Amino acid sequence: MARKDFLAAAIGYADSFRVRQRPTVEHIDEKILADLHSLLPIRDQLADWLMLESSLPSPRFDDIVTLFLESILALKYRPQEITQWNDAWSDAHGLFVYEMFLYVVAILIANDKYATLRHIFETHYLLPDSEAQRGRDFVAYDEFYTYSQGLEYRNDRLKLQRLSLVADTIKERATRKDIPFRDVMQAELVVLLVTLLSNERRWYPHTLIYTGRGGMRFPLFVRTVQHRYFERLKIITGIESGDVLHGKFAEGCERHEIRRWEKMRFWADVSFPESMNIKALDTLK
């Protein structure tokens, strides 16, 4: 009952910032950033709740996470009661949903909930009624991804020349000591790995532009060189060995044309295989 009341209040507060009539502001990007600032305390309270919930034994935990993610995802779509709608109006909530999903993945990693991670990558999420009217009922995890027209407009308007204002925004908002930005990046690296192993899903990893020249070490992937830690990736991906995962990863990179990504948007020496320690996975007993 406490969980139900808390989540209802939190989602209700986030919903109160959804656009329900045409914005009259001169620059929509300013409103996006202002709304995100207002939503930051709710992100942290939801993260606090999930950190606590995921540390406790519960036979219904996977279902709890699924229903929570569905309620978050609904925020990026048209409110049911309005008829005139522009998808650009949901930029702030689209960013909030994307960020919240990365925090969920980061928290599940922190609390060793690898089976739940696999569940959220395999499940289908029920969409709100406003999307059912457009002929869509269920979506997969890649629906949590977002692209922000408003922040691209800001990048052009202010001549900022940033690779990704989405990444910049997520980094600036990474204010928690228990979930530092590196953990958020590691979460997105896991999402990217799962996506590359998929034939159907798509995910562009905004935050990984901060991997930086010379690369960055991510604890989950450093430890999975050892066989007993590789079991974590085995649970998440369903792949039995490091050799098999390495081969399927290479196939996925070709299928998703990762080389084109790196040339277009990422620094030349940012390497997803190196960040994932892919060649060394499962090589130590």
N, C-alpha and C positions, 0 to 999 in steps of 0.2 A: 504493500500500500504506500509506503514511503517512497519507493522508487517510482511508482506510477504517478504520484502527486508531483514529485520533483521534476520528472521528465515532462509532464504536461505543462508545468509552469515555465520550464526552460524553453521548450519548443514554442509555447505561446508568446514568450517574450521575443524570441527570434522572429516569429511570424509577424509581430507588430511592426517590424521594419520593412516588410515586403511592400513593394510599390503597388498601389491599387488604382492610381490614376497617373496620367502622363506627367512626368517630372517637369517642373518649371524652372529648374536651375539652369544657369548659363553653361556650366561645365559639368557634365554627368560624372566625370571622374572624381570630382571633389565630393559629390554625394556618396559615391561608392566607398571612398576611403573613410568618410565620416561614419557611414553605417557599419563598416568593418570595425571601426574603433568602438562603437557601441556594442558590437557583438563579442568583443574580446573577453569580457568577464564571463559570458555564458560559455564560450569555448573552454575556459579554464575550469568552470564548475562542472561541466560535462566530463572533462578529462579527469578531474578529481573523483567524480562518481565512478567512472569506468576503471580507474586505477584501483579503487577500493573493491568494486564488484568483481574484477578479474582476479583479485588476490584471494577470493573466498571460493570454496567448493560449491558448485551448483550444477545439478543435472540438466538444468534448463538454460545454461549460460549461452549456448549457441543461438537459441531462439531469442533470448533477451537482446543479444547484440544485433541480430537480424532485424528485429522490430525497431530497435533504436536507429539503426542505419536507414531504414525505410522512412522513419519520421523525419530524419535530417534531410534525406534526399528530396522529400516532398517540398522543401522550402525553395528549391530552385525553379519550380514550375508555376504556372499561372494559378493564382488563387481561384477557387471554384466559383466564387460569387461574382467575379467580374467577367466581362465579355470582350473588351478591348485590351489587347496585350501585345507587347513587343518583347521578344526574348532578351534584348539588351537591358531591359529593366531589372532583370534578375542577376546582374553581374555580381553585386555584393554578396548575395546569398549563394551564387554559384561558387565563388571563391571560398566562402565560409564552409560549404559542403565539401569541397576539395580538401581544404586544410583539415577539417574535422576527420575526414577519412584517413589522412596520413597520420594524424594523432592516434586514431584508433589502432592502426597497424603498429605504430611505435609502442603503444601501451601493451598490446598483446605480445609483442616481442619481449618487452621488459619483464613481463610476468609469465613467460614461457608457455603461452597459450597457442602452441603451434597448430594443434588440431582445429582450433577455432579460426586461425588464420586461413587454413585450407578451406574451411567452411565458407568464410566470407568471399573467397575467390570463386567458389563453385556454386554458390546459391544464386537464385534469381529474386530480384527485389520487386515487390508490388508497387506500382506507380499510383499516384493519387487519381481521383476520378476525372480531374481536368485533362489528364493525359489519356485516359481510357477513351475519352471522346475523340481523340485523334487516332484511335486504333492501336494504342500501345497499352499493354497491361503489365508486362514484366521486362526488366532489364538486368544486365550483369554489372559487375563491380566497376567496369570502365565508365559507367554513367556518372560516377563521382568525379571524374576528370572535368576540368573546365578550361575554357579559353575566354579571356576577358577583352571584349571590344572596347570597353571603357578605359582600361589601362593602356591598351594599344593607342587609343586616342590621346591619352595623357602623354605617352612617350613621344608621339609626333608633335603634339601641341607645344610641349615645353622643350622639344629638341634634346631629350635626355640621352638618346642613343644607347639605351640599355638593352641587353640581350633579352631579358624577361622581367618586366615589372611585376609579374605574378611571383616569380622567385624572390625578387627583392622584398615584396610585401610579406611573404611567408617568413622570410629571414628576419625582417624587422619585428615581426610579431612573435618570434620565438623567444619569449621572455621567461620561460619556466626553467628553473634549475634542474628539475627532475626529468624534463624532456627537452634537452638542448637541441639546437638546430641540427647537429650531426645525427641525432636519433631520428629526426624528421626526414633527413636525407636518406638515412639507412632504410627507413620505412618505404620511401619511394623507390629505392633500389630493389627492394623485395617485390614491390608491385611491378616494376619494370621487368624483373626476371620472370615472374609468372606470366606477364603479357607476352614476352618474347617466346615463351614456350607454347603459346596459344596460337591457333590459326585464325581466330575470330576477333579477339579483343585488341584494343588500341589504347596506348597511353604514352603521352609525351612528358618526360620527367623534368618539369620546370626547375625544381630545386637543385638538380644535379649539375647545373652550370656552375655551382659553387664548389664542385669537387676540386677545382683549382689546378694550376700547373704543378705537375709532380704527383698529382693524385692525393687521395685521402684514405685512411684506413678505417674500415667499419668493423666493429668488434664481432658481429655475427658472422661475417664472411671470413675474417681472420681465423676465428676459432674452428670453422668448419673444414679447415685443412685436416683436422683430426677426425677419424671415422666416427667416434661417439658423438661429436658435435655435428657432423654431417647429417646425422639422423634427424636433426631439426629441419634441414632443407628437404630431406626425404619426406617428412611428414607434410610439409607445405606443398611440395611439388608433386609428390607421388613417384618420384624417380629414384631408382634403387641405388645408383652408384654415381660417383663423381665423373667417371669416364662417360657414362651414358648422358648425364646432364650436360657435360661439356659439349658433346656432339650435338645434342638437341638445341643447346644455346647457340652454337654456330649456325645451325640451320635457321633458327629464329632470327638471328641478326640479318641474314641474307633476305629472308622473307619480309622483314620489316624495313629493309634498306637503311640500316643503322649508319652506314658510312655516309649516306647523304645527310643524315641528321648532324653528324659530327662536323661536316664541312660547312653546313649552313648556319648552325646556331651554337655549337659547342667549341671551346678552345681545341686547337688541333691535337693537343696531347692529353685530353681527357678521354680515358679509355674505360668503357663499361666492363670489359673482361677483367681489367686490372682491379677496378673498384670491387668487383665481385670475387676476386682471387680465383677466377674460374679454372685456370689450369692446375692449381694446386689443391682443389677441393678433394677431400677424401683420400689424401695421399699418405697420411700418417695414421698408424694404428693406435 
